[in-house]
Amino acid sequence: MIKTVSNRDNKKSAAIKLSVLSTIVGVGPYLLRHFDLFPANGTEMLLYALLIHGVLQVGLIVATTSLMTSMTADVVEVGLHHSGYQNEGIITASITFVLKAGTAGGLAISGAFLGLIGFPTAPDQSNLTPEIISGLGYNYALLTMVVYVLSIIALFFYRIDKQQFENLVQNTSRAAS
């Protein structure tokens, strides 16, 4: 699937399209539930709907991550061509730092959202009202959309297209011969 999408489009365009699709799939159940278009709790259809959603979401995450990892390798190649230095270590360290910072930020934001909706400190069946549960869903959907939109905005700064990369590979192979 990834090869088909990235061959038809350039990687940037394919990553943006996959990210938009991931956003829709990610928040889909919450939006559908809001409009009473998702199977009711306790029904067999809910199990199937969540199973299909989970498979689609994981598949899109794997496809998008694979494509973006390929894009990162392209950045390393372009950097090598322009500077003569391979910077994959610094790029990998930067990615790891962003992932760790994102985890820490995500925990802080999650705590803020729980406080915002009045989530009880000792939750049980008696104090988890429908409003609190809806608040969790809305906040999750909102946060998911914000994170995906920010990542899509970041993708617009990726400047390597298919033709540019193919020219780079040809120049590198000529220089090596």
Secondary structure, 3 states (H helix, E strand, C coil): CHHHHHHHCCHHHHHHHHHHHHHHHHHHHHHHHHCCCCCCCCCHHHHHHHHHHHHHHHHHHHHHHHHHHHHHHHHHHHHHHHHCCCCHHHHHHHHHHHHHHHHHHHHHHHHHHHHHCCCCCCCCCCCCCHHHHHHHHHHHHHHHHHHHHHHHHHHCCCCCCHHHHHHHHHHHHHHHC
